[in-house]
């Protein structure tokens, strides 16, 4: 059994997606992940600015 890096499956999956349906599917997945990441980052950064009524 040969050792493969942990991210090798991601590269294989991206290659398979690009072969099967072109770059449209892969681009859609990248954009969705990017938007979700931006929303989570914004929530994390802005939650510290909430007014506390203590």
C-alpha positions as CSV (number, residue, x, y, z in Angstrom):
1,X,0.0,0.0,0.0
2,X,1.6,3.2,-1.1
3,X,1.3,6.4,1.0
4,X,-0.6,9.3,-0.6
5,X,-0.9,12.8,0.7
6,X,-4.2,13.7,2.4
7,X,-5.2,16.2,-0.3
8,X,-4.6,13.8,-3.2
9,X,-8.2,12.6,-3.2
10,X,-9.3,16.3,-3.7
11,X,-7.0,16.6,-6.7
12,X,-8.4,13.3,-8.1
13,X,-12.0,14.4,-7.5
14,X,-11.4,17.8,-9.2
15,X,-9.8,16.1,-12.1
16,X,-12.7,13.7,-12.5
17,X,-15.2,16.5,-12.3
18,X,-13.3,18.5,-14.9
19,X,-13.2,15.5,-17.2
20,X,-16.9,14.5,-16.8
21,X,-18.6,17.9,-17.0
22,X,-16.0,20.4,-17.9
23,X,-15.0,23.2,-15.6
24,X,-18.5,24.5,-15.0
25,X,-19.2,22.1,-12.1
26,X,-15.9,22.7,-10.5
27,X,-16.2,26.5,-10.8
28,X,-19.7,26.3,-9.3
29,X,-18.4,24.3,-6.3
30,X,-15.5,26.7,-5.8
31,X,-17.8,29.7,-5.9
32,X,-20.3,28.2,-3.4
33,X,-17.5,27.3,-1.0
34,X,-16.0,30.8,-1.4
35,X,-19.4,32.5,-0.6
36,X,-20.0,30.3,2.4
37,X,-16.5,31.0,3.7
38,X,-17.0,34.8,3.3
39,X,-20.3,34.6,5.2
40,X,-18.8,32.6,8.0
41,X,-15.8,34.9,8.2
42,X,-18.0,38.0,8.3
43,X,-20.2,36.5,11.0
44,X,-17.1,35.5,13.1
45,X,-15.6,39.0,12.7
46,X,-18.8,41.0,13.3
47,X,-20.1,39.1,16.3
48,X,-17.4,40.8,18.4
49,X,-19.0,44.2,17.7
50,X,-22.3,43.3,19.1
51,X,-23.6,45.7,21.9
52,X,-23.7,44.1,25.3
53,X,-26.5,45.4,27.6
54,X,-24.8,44.6,30.9
